[in-house]
Amino acid sequence: MRQHPTPGEETLPPAEADLAQLLRTAPFHLALRAALALRGLPLQRVQHHLAGRGVKVGVTSLSYWQQGARRPQRPESLRAVRELEGVLGLPAESLIRLLPAEGSGGDTERPATRSYRSLVEVSGSVERLLAELESPQDGGLHTVGHHERVRIGAGRELVGRDSEHVVRAHRDGVDRYLAIHHGDPGCDPSRVAVRAWDNCRTGRVRWHRETGVVVAELLFDARLRAGDTYLFGYGFEDGTGGASSEYVRGFSFAGGQYVLQVRFDEAALPVRCRRFARATAVSPRVARQDLTLSGRHGTVHFVEQGVRPGILGVDWDWE
């Protein structure tokens, strides 16, 4: 039942009333997310408004704040939150007071997943590397099936990954595929090795050190005609980054079946694993599903029968 306002009390529209309630009772990230949605401001515009107020904050940081993956704590971040209240037309201190007091513990600003190496930040470097290799937008190929095996080592690091990939050409003359590897924080892309082990060979390889991105050209043993299918296998040997907490794969186009298998070293098993999906790199994680470790080494997997544009992945907790 909705109560009537007392005399002299301002009647808020339903959406504003819901937001006001969240600002009183909800966690910081839920209140921020609701305010952004109600105001209809994309994160790029919020960043622009904050810059006009003399505050510099990245779109990725804003995204992590509204997802709950980071919680602002540093002085410059807290200043940004106070300016956010003005940008979003919220009462003063309404967001700040939802954050834990200094020294009270809680989450730090280190995200639970890859931080600065999100897809948002690496997209520019990927585009530049693809341009260097003269890649068309879709490469002339559609995925029919893709089975990917990811290996996590005893030091919790991403050791490597292997792919068995089936594609179909939708135009004549296609004879290569460009594979993209994105290392975890600390990755040295110059030390990442590319393996072409079935029906292809390694061509040109480019990398971007700051973002840990490697793009490898895989040359087919045959030139395809429109409608031809092709099976090939390849992989990346990494092991140069820090502790890994997720593996994600982005899809620009709809495709066939995708299978992701993550194998953990028996000396370092996570306590929890989940699959998830995201519409974009800055969208909330949805379709959460717990995955059960199986086998001596500890493996989890999921199967996506019909891939749609977006992001699929698995994340895990070490403790």
C-alpha positions, 0 to 999 in steps of 0.5 A: 500500500502506498502511503499519502504524504503528510501535509507539507511533504513533497510528493515524489514521482514513483521513480524518484521515490524509489531512488530516494529509498535506495539512497537511504537503504541500499548499498552504494553501487545499487544506489549509483546504478539506479541514479544513473539509470533514472537520469539516463546519462551514459557513462561517457557523459558523466565523465565529461560532466565530472571533467567540467567540474575539475575531476578526472575519473575513467569510464571504467572506474565509473562502471566498476563502481556501479557494478560493485566491483570497486568501491571508491576510497581514495581522496580523489575518488571520494571527491568524484563521488561528491561531484557525482551527486551534483551531476546526478541531481542528488542530495549532498552526501547521499552517495558518500554516506553509503560508503564505509568509513575510512579504516572500517574495512570492506572492499578496496578499489582493487576490482575483483576481476581484471581492472585496467585491462577491461575490454573497454580500455583495450579496445583501442589497442586491439583496433590498432593492431588489427589495422596493422594486420589489415583485417576487415571487420569480420574477417570473412568468417563465421564461427560454427563451433569453438571449444576453448580450454583455459589452464590456470597454474599452481601460482593462480596464473593464466598458464595458457589456453588452447582452441579447437575452432570450426569456421565457415567462410561467407566470401571467397578467398579467406585464408587466415584468422586473427586470434586475440589474447588478452593477458592478466595484469602484469602480463608481458605480451612479448613473452607470450608464445603462439602455437598453431598446431592443427591445419594452420601456421603462425603468421605475423604477431603484434602486441601492445605492452601496456594492455597485455594484448597479443594479436596473432595471424593464423594462416590456413593451409587452404584458401576458402570459398564462400560456404566452406568450413574449416577446422583449425587448432591454436593456442597461447602460452602465457604464464607471465601475469599475476593471479587470475580471477576470470576468463572472458571472451567477447563476440562481435557477431552471432555464431554457433556453439561455444564451449569454455573449459577452465582447468585449475592446478590441483595445488590451487583450487578456487572456492567458488566458480560462476559463469556469467554474460554481459551485453557489453564491457560496461554492462552488469554481469547477468545470467549468473550460474554457479559451476561445480569443480570436477575431476582430479585437476578441478575443471569447470565448463559451460556450453553456449549453444547459440552465441550472440554478440556480447561477452561470456565468461567464468570468474572465480574466488580464491578464498 
